[in-house]
Amino acid sequence: MSFIDALVQHLATRFFSQRPALAFLTLSVVLYLLSVIIRWLSRNNGWMKRRVDARIIPGVKDPSQ
């Protein structure tokens, strides 16, 4: 983990010192994509939960009991 952190820090410092505007733009795009992916994953998980809940029919006893 420390190697990745060092690599990210090195790239960020080089990038920001040379082209701060481009670095800021790249950072904002990456953060936006990350939020979209997280939203998509959470929506997918919710959809899976709804499918599982829909299989449990109210009023019908579980045969395993």
Legacy VTK file of the C-alpha trace (Angstrom):
# vtk DataFile Version 3.0
C-alpha trace
ASCII
DATASET POLYDATA
POINTS 65 float
0.000 0.000 0.000
2.865 2.382 0.807
4.354 1.862 -2.675
1.066 2.846 -4.312
0.785 5.861 -2.001
4.333 6.953 -2.876
3.656 6.498 -6.595
0.435 8.510 -6.433
2.131 11.258 -4.415
5.070 11.398 -6.859
2.787 11.583 -9.895
0.560 14.178 -8.221
3.475 16.457 -7.277
5.039 16.212 -10.764
1.700 16.690 -12.474
0.593 19.602 -10.306
3.905 21.457 -10.595
3.973 21.158 -14.414
0.293 21.459 -15.419
-1.949 22.368 -12.469
-5.065 23.026 -14.593
-4.825 19.689 -16.391
-4.137 17.898 -13.118
-7.209 19.487 -11.524
-9.346 18.527 -14.519
-8.075 14.937 -14.450
-8.679 14.711 -10.708
-12.242 16.003 -11.034
-12.984 13.575 -13.901
-11.601 10.635 -11.893
-13.657 11.609 -8.832
-16.785 11.972 -10.992
-16.264 8.535 -12.567
-15.692 7.049 -9.119
-18.973 8.508 -7.845
-20.814 7.193 -10.926
-19.360 3.697 -10.384
-20.284 3.758 -6.678
-23.822 4.920 -7.507
-24.169 2.169 -10.151
-22.904 -0.511 -7.754
-25.239 0.593 -4.955
-28.179 0.651 -7.383
-27.279 -2.850 -8.560
-27.063 -4.116 -4.978
-30.465 -2.604 -4.224
-31.895 -4.297 -7.322
-30.493 -7.650 -6.191
-32.008 -7.181 -2.712
-35.397 -6.328 -4.230
-35.284 -9.509 -6.318
-34.502 -11.607 -3.243
-37.318 -9.946 -1.255
-39.783 -10.493 -4.107
-39.252 -14.258 -3.905
-40.517 -14.313 -0.303
-44.302 -14.448 -0.712
-46.203 -13.039 2.284
-48.688 -15.442 3.896
-46.893 -18.577 2.642
-45.070 -20.510 5.354
-41.466 -21.520 4.818
-41.329 -25.334 4.306
-38.039 -25.534 6.238
-39.772 -24.522 9.501
LINES 1 66
65 0 1 2 3 4 5 6 7 8 9 10 11 12 13 14 15 16 17 18 19 20 21 22 23 24 25 26 27 28 29 30 31 32 33 34 35 36 37 38 39 40 41 42 43 44 45 46 47 48 49 50 51 52 53 54 55 56 57 58 59 60 61 62 63 64
